[in-house]
Amino acid sequence: MGVDISELVRNPGRRLPLHLVLEGSWSEGGMRTVDRIALDGEGFVQLGVLYVEGTVKGRVTEPCRRCLAPVTRSSERFEAFEVRIPAGEEAVDLESPLLRLILSALDPNVLCREDCRGLCPVCGANLNEEPDHVCHPPKEDRRTLGELLR
């Protein structure tokens, strides 16, 4: 999504307020989904580069690392970044840098809760939903290679 920066380009070096809301959902590899990104801050253009600083907010939904249940978390942090402006353009794509900032701000090892029990290693049952679950592992053939070759 291109963001109009024509006023910033016409006033190089002058800091102007930036308020941007990107509605929608973005998926990263099918595992993480980012909803509605907001940027409140200011920016200025100098020598073909847009300099932005402000508060970046977003909401991320991703699977718990133990049981794969969806976990939604919010991120809000002050960031400063820069984006090159293609020659002759008066719009830049801020979607990619904002997505990277939101995703890099969150812990990659998310848990749905501290005491998450995860999934049964044999059948895959969610042990949080079935705390009394007992699965008997399949009997393994414990013969030695020599026995198998006879």
C-alpha positions in Angstrom: 0.0 0.0 0.0 1.5 3.3 -1.1 1.4 6.1 1.5 1.2 9.7 0.0 4.2 11.6 1.1 3.9 14.5 -1.4 3.8 17.1 1.4 6.9 15.7 3.0 8.7 15.7 -0.4 7.7 19.3 -1.0 9.1 20.3 2.5 12.4 18.5 2.8 13.8 18.4 6.3 10.6 19.6 7.9 9.0 17.3 10.4 5.4 16.7 9.8 2.9 14.5 11.7 2.2 11.0 10.3 -1.0 9.1 11.2 -1.5 5.9 9.4 -3.8 2.9 9.9 -3.4 -0.2 7.7 -6.6 -2.2 7.9 -6.7 -5.9 7.1 -4.8 -9.0 7.8 -1.3 -10.1 6.7 -0.2 -13.7 7.0 3.4 -14.7 7.4 3.9 -18.3 6.2 0.4 -19.3 7.2 1.5 -19.4 10.9 1.2 -15.8 12.0 -1.5 -13.3 11.2 -1.1 -9.5 11.8 -4.3 -7.4 12.1 -4.7 -3.7 11.8 -1.4 -1.8 12.1 -1.4 1.8 13.3 1.4 4.3 13.2 1.3 7.6 15.1 4.3 9.8 14.9 6.2 12.1 12.6 8.4 12.0 9.6 10.6 14.0 7.3 12.2 13.6 3.9 15.8 14.3 3.2 18.0 13.2 0.2 15.5 10.7 -1.1 14.9 9.0 2.3 11.8 9.1 4.4 12.7 9.1 8.1 9.8 8.0 10.4 9.6 7.8 14.2 6.5 7.1 16.3 4.4 4.5 18.0 3.6 1.4 16.1 0.7 -0.8 17.2 -0.5 -4.1 15.9 -2.2 -7.3 16.9 -0.7 -10.7 16.1 -2.4 -14.1 16.2 -0.1 -17.2 16.1 -0.1 -20.8 17.4 1.0 -21.7 20.9 4.4 -23.5 20.6 3.2 -26.4 22.7 -0.4 -27.1 21.8 -0.9 -25.0 18.6 -4.0 -23.2 20.0 -4.3 -19.7 18.6 -2.9 -16.9 20.8 -3.6 -13.2 20.1 -1.1 -10.6 21.4 -0.7 -6.9 20.9 2.4 -5.0 20.3 2.9 -1.3 21.0 6.3 0.3 20.9 8.1 3.4 19.8 10.2 2.9 16.7 12.4 4.9 14.3 13.1 3.7 10.8 13.8 4.9 7.3 12.6 4.1 3.9 14.2 4.9 0.5 12.0 6.9 -1.8 12.2 5.8 -5.5 13.2 8.7 -7.7 10.3 10.8 -8.8 7.8 9.1 -6.5 5.6 10.8 -4.0 4.3 7.6 -2.4 6.1 4.8 -0.5 5.1 1.4 0.8 5.2 1.3 4.6 3.4 -2.0 4.9 6.6 -4.2 4.8 8.7 -2.2 7.3 5.7 -1.9 9.7 5.1 -5.7 9.5 8.7 -6.4 10.3 8.6 -4.0 13.3 5.5 -5.6 14.7 6.8 -9.2 14.3 10.3 -8.5 15.6 8.9 -6.9 18.7 7.2 -10.1 19.9 8.6 -13.2 21.6 8.8 -16.0 19.0 8.1 -18.6 21.7 4.5 -17.8 22.5 2.5 -20.0 25.0 -1.3 -20.0 25.4 -0.6 -20.1 29.2 2.4 -20.7 31.4 1.3 -24.3 32.4 0.4 -25.4 28.8 0.8 -29.2 28.7 1.1 -29.4 24.9 0.1 -32.3 22.7 0.3 -36.0 23.3 3.4 -37.2 21.5 1.7 -40.4 20.4 -1.8 -39.4 19.2 -1.7 -35.6 19.2 -4.5 -35.0 21.7 -4.5 -31.6 23.4 -3.4 -32.4 27.0 -4.9 -29.1 28.2 -8.4 -30.2 27.1 -7.9 -33.8 28.2 -5.8 -33.7 31.4 -6.4 -37.4 32.2 -5.5 -38.5 28.8 -3.3 -41.7 28.7 -2.0 -43.0 25.5 -0.2 -46.3 25.2 2.6 -46.1 22.7 2.6 -48.7 20.0 4.7 -51.7 20.8 8.0 -51.4 19.1 9.7 -54.4 17.5 12.9 -54.7 19.6 14.6 -57.3 17.6 18.3 -56.8 16.8 19.6 -56.5 13.3 21.1 -60.0 13.6 17.7 -61.4 14.4 16.1 -59.7 11.5 18.8 -61.0 9.1 18.3 -64.6 10.0 
